[in-house]
C-alpha cells in the first residue's frame, strides 16, 4: 500500500498496483480527493521531492505538501506565454510545476491559454487546462480561448475547452461570441460543434449580426445551410433592416440567395435606405442574382423554389 500523510494529520492509502507513477498518484489525489492540480502538489520521500515520472512499484510512506503559486515577475509571466506560443511543452510543464499561475497574462494582456489556442498548441492547452487555467478569462481585447480557436477549424480544441467549462455565449469587446466568429470564417465543423454544445443560433453581437447574416454576407454556403438546418431565424432583421437575403444579395453570393429562398425566407425585405434585395443585386451588377430574385417574385407557387437549385442563371 501507499500511505500519504498530510500536514493536517489525515492519512490516505492506495493500492500500489492501481497507480503507475507519481504523476498518476497526484492526478488521483486531485480528481478523487479535491486536492489542487498535480503541479501544486509535492510528494516527499525521505525529505526529497519525487519527480512525476517516479515509478510506484512498492509500498511507500509519503508526505504531501500543497504549494501556493509563486510570486513571479512580469518577465517570467512573459516567458510562460511565449513557451505556450511556440509549443515548448517541457518548458510549460516545468513552469507550471514551479508553480506559476496558469492565468497570469503577459505584458500585453495575453493569457497563456488564449495564446496556446491561437497557435494550436494542443499539448500546451492540455497542460494549462490540467493546471486549471480558466477558459473564460479574456485577453485585453476581450477574446477568450474559445473565441480564439473558433475561426481556426481546430474542433478538438473546441471540445477540450467546452469540457473544461468554457462559456459558449461569452462575447469579445464587440460582444461577438464564438459561433459568429466561426460563421464569419466559414468554419462549418466548428460551428457544428458549437451548435451541438448548445450555442444560441440567433445570438447577436453589438452590431446586431447573427451567425446566419454573417455567413450570408461572407458567402459561406455550408455554414448558412447548417444554421438553417438548426432552425435559425432566417428572416431576422438588424436595426438597419439588413437580413441574410439582403446581405447575400449585396455581397453577390448567388448560391446563398438561392439557399435562403429555398428555405422560405421573405422575398421582399427592405433596409433602412429602402433597398430591396433586387435593387442591391442590380446595383452590384449581379445579373444572376437579379434573375433568381425576379423569377422567385414572379412565380406564384412553390414549384420554382423546389426546383431552384437545378436552374442555371
C-alpha positions in Angstrom: 0.0 0.0 0.0 0.9 3.6 -0.5 0.3 5.8 2.5 0.0 9.5 2.1 0.4 11.7 5.2 -0.8 15.3 5.2 0.3 18.1 7.5 -3.2 18.1 9.0 -2.7 14.6 10.2 -5.0 13.0 7.7 -3.7 9.8 6.0 -4.8 8.3 2.7 -3.9 4.9 1.4 -3.9 3.5 -2.1 -3.1 0.0 -3.5 0.3 0.2 -5.3 -1.0 -1.8 -8.3 -3.6 0.9 -9.1 -1.0 3.6 -9.7 1.8 3.6 -12.2 3.8 6.6 -11.2 3.8 9.8 -9.1 2.0 11.7 -11.8 -0.9 9.2 -11.7 -1.0 9.5 -7.9 -1.2 13.3 -8.0 -3.9 13.2 -10.6 -5.9 10.7 -8.5 -5.5 13.0 -5.4 -6.8 15.9 -7.4 -9.6 14.0 -9.1 -10.9 12.0 -6.1 -9.8 13.9 -3.0 -10.2 17.6 -4.1 -6.6 18.5 -3.9 -5.0 21.1 -6.2 -3.8 20.0 -9.6 -0.6 17.9 -9.7 1.5 21.0 -10.4 0.8 22.3 -6.9 1.5 19.0 -5.1 4.8 17.9 -3.8 5.2 14.3 -2.7 8.1 13.8 -0.3 10.0 10.6 0.4 12.8 10.8 2.9 12.9 14.6 2.6 13.2 14.5 -1.3 10.6 15.7 -3.7 9.7 12.9 -6.1 9.6 13.7 -9.8 6.4 13.0 -11.6 7.8 10.1 -13.6 9.0 8.2 -10.5 7.6 4.6 -10.7 5.4 3.4 -7.8 6.0 -0.3 -7.6 6.5 -0.9 -3.9 4.8 0.2 -0.7 5.9 3.7 0.4 5.1 6.2 3.2 4.9 9.6 1.5 4.2 13.1 2.8 2.3 15.6 0.7 2.9 19.4 0.6 0.4 21.6 -1.2 2.0 24.7 -2.8 0.7 28.2 -3.5 1.6 30.0 -6.7 4.9 31.6 -6.9 5.2 35.4 -6.9 6.7 35.8 -10.4 8.0 38.8 -12.3 6.4 40.1 -15.4 9.4 38.7 -17.4 8.7 35.3 -16.0 5.0 35.6 -16.9 6.0 36.6 -20.5 8.2 33.5 -20.7 5.2 31.3 -19.9 3.1 32.9 -22.6 6.0 32.6 -25.2 6.5 28.9 -24.3 2.8 28.3 -24.9 3.0 30.2 -28.2 5.9 28.2 -29.6 4.6 24.8 -28.2 7.5 24.2 -25.9 5.7 21.7 -23.7 8.6 20.8 -21.5 9.1 24.5 -20.5 5.3 24.9 -20.0 5.3 21.8 -17.7 8.3 23.0 -15.8 6.9 26.5 -15.2 3.5 25.1 -14.1 5.3 22.8 -11.6 7.2 25.8 -10.1 4.2 26.5 -9.8 3.3 29.5 -12.0 -0.2 30.8 -12.1 -1.6 29.5 -15.4 -3.8 32.5 -15.7 -1.1 35.2 -15.4 -1.1 37.4 -18.5 2.0 38.7 -20.3 2.8 42.4 -20.6 0.4 42.8 -23.5 -2.5 41.3 -21.6 -2.4 37.9 -23.4 -3.3 34.8 -21.3 -1.3 31.7 -21.7 -4.3 29.6 -22.6 -5.5 32.1 -25.2 -2.1 32.2 -26.8 -1.8 28.4 -26.9 -5.2 28.1 -28.5 -4.3 30.8 -31.1 -1.3 28.9 -32.2 -3.0 25.5 -31.9 -0.5 24.0 -29.4 -2.7 21.1 -28.3 -0.3 19.8 -25.6 0.2 23.3 -24.1 -3.6 23.7 -24.0 -3.9 20.3 -22.3 -1.3 21.2 -19.7 -2.8 24.6 -18.9 -6.3 23.1 -18.5 -4.9 20.4 -16.3 -3.4 23.2 -14.2 -6.9 24.7 -14.1 -6.4 27.7 -16.3 -9.7 29.5 -16.5 -11.0 29.1 -20.1 -13.3 32.1 -19.7 -10.6 34.7 -18.8 -10.2 37.0 -21.8 -7.2 38.9 -23.2 -7.4 42.7 -23.0 -9.1 42.6 -26.4 -11.9 40.6 -24.9 -11.0 37.3 -26.7 -11.3 34.1 -24.7 -9.6 30.8 -25.7 -12.9 29.5 -27.2 -13.2 32.6 -29.4 -9.6 32.4 -30.4 -10.0 28.8 -31.8 -13.5 29.3 -33.3 -12.1 30.6 -36.6 -9.3 28.1 -36.8 -11.1 24.9 -37.6 -9.4 23.1 -34.6 -12.5 21.3 -33.4 -10.6 19.1 -31.0 -9.6 22.3 -29.1 -13.2 23.4 -29.1 -14.2 20.1 -27.3 -11.3 20.4 -24.8 -12.3 23.9 -23.9 -16.0 23.1 -23.6 -15.2 20.1 -21.4 -13.2 22.5 -19.2 -16.2 24.8 -18.7 -15.8 27.4 -21.4 -18.8 29.7 -21.7 -20.1 29.3 -25.2 -22.0 32.6 -25.2 -19.3 34.9 -24.0 -18.5 37.7 -26.5 -15.4 39.8 -27.2 -15.3 43.6 -26.9 -18.0 43.8 -29.6 -20.0 41.0 -27.9 -19.3 38.7 -30.7 -19.4 35.0 -29.5 -17.6 32.0 -30.8 -20.5 30.9 -33.2 -20.5 34.3 -35.0 -16.7 34.2 -35.3 -16.9 30.7 -36.8 -19.6 31.7 -39.2 -17.6 34.7 -40.3 -14.6 32.5 -41.2 -16.7 29.7 -42.8 -15.6 27.1 -40.2 -18.5 24.7 -40.6 -17.2 22.0 -38.3 -16.5 24.4 -35.5 -20.0 25.9 -36.0 -21.5 22.4 -35.8 -19.6 21.6 -32.6 -20.8 24.8 -31.0 -24.4 24.3 -32.0 -24.3 20.7 -30.7 -23.0 22.1 -27.5 -26.0 24.4 -27.2 -24.8 27.7 -28.7 -27.7 30.2 -29.3 -28.2 30.1 -33.1 -29.8 33.5 -33.1 -27.4 35.3 -30.8 -26.4 38.8 -31.9 -23.4 40.9 -31.3 -23.2 44.7 -30.6 -23.8 45.5 -34.3 -26.8 43.2 -34.5 -25.3 40.5 -36.7 -26.5 36.9 -36.3 -24.4 33.9 -37.4 -26.7 33.5 -40.5 -26.4 37.1 -41.6 -22.6 36.9 -41.1 -22.4 33.7 -43.2 -24.6 35.1 -45.9 -22.6 38.3 -46.2 -19.3 36.4 -46.3 -20.5 33.7 -48.7 -20.1 30.7 -46.5 -22.7 28.3 -48.0 -22.1 25.3 -45.8 -22.3 27.4 -42.6 -25.5 29.0 -43.8 -27.0 25.6 -44.6 -26.0 24.3 -41.2 -27.7 27.2 -39.4 -30.9 26.9 -41.4 -31.0 23.2 -40.7 -30.6 24.1 -37.0 -33.7 26.2 -37.3 -32.2 29.7 -37.0 -34.4 32.8 -37.7 -33.9 33.2 -41.5 -35.8 36.5 -41.5 -34.1 38.2 -38.6 -33.7 41.9 -39.4 -30.9 44.1 -37.9 -31.7 47.7 -36.8 -30.8 49.0 -40.3 -33.1 46.4 -41.8 -30.3 44.1 -43.0 -31.3 40.5 -43.4 -29.5 37.4 -44.5 -31.1 37.7 -48.0 -30.2 41.4 -48.3 -26.6 40.6 -47.2 -26.2 37.8 -49.7 -27.6 39.9 -52.5 -25.4 42.9 -51.6 -22.3 40.8 -51.4 -23.0 38.9 -54.6 -23.5 35.4 -53.3 -26.0 33.8 -55.6 -25.8 30.3 -54.1 -26.8 31.7 -50.7 -29.6 33.7 -52.2 -30.9 30.5 -53.7 -30.5 28.7 -50.5 -32.4 31.3 -48.5 -35.2 31.4 -51.0 -35.5 27.6 -51.0 -35.6 27.8 -47.2 -38.7 30.1 -47.4 -37.2 33.4 -46.3 -39.1 36.6 -47.0 -38.5 37.7 -50.6 -39.2 41.4 -50.1 -37.2 42.7 -47.0 -36.2 46.4 -47.2 -33.3 48.0 -45.4 -33.4 51.4 -43.8 -32.5 53.1 -47.1 -35.3 51.5 -48.9 -33.2 48.9 -50.7 -34.6 45.6 -51.7 -32.5 42.5 -52.5 -33.3 43.1 -56.2 -32.1 46.7 -56.0 -28.9 45.7 -54.3 -28.1 43.0 -56.8 -28.9 45.3 -59.7 -26.6 48.0 -58.3 -23.8 45.4 -57.9 -24.2 44.2 -61.5 -25.1 40.7 -60.4 -27.4 39.7 -63.2 -27.5 36.1 -62.0 -28.9 37.2 -58.6 -31.3 39.6 -60.3 -32.7 36.7 -62.4 -33.1 34.5 -59.4 -35.0 37.2 -57.4 -37.2 38.2 -60.4 -38.1 34.6 -61.0 -38.9 34.0 -57.3 -41.0 37.1 -57.2 -43.0 36.3 -60.3 -43.6 32.7 -59.6 -46.9 32.3 -57.8 -46.5 28.8 -56.5 -43.7 26.9 -54.8 -42.6 24.9 -57.8 -40.0 27.5 -58.6 -38.4 27.3 -55.2 -38.4 23.5 -55.2 -36.6 23.4 -58.5 -34.4 26.5 -57.9 -31.3 24.6 -57.2 -31.5 22.8 -60.6 -31.6 26.1 -62.6 -28.7 27.9 -64.1 -28.8 31.7 -64.4 
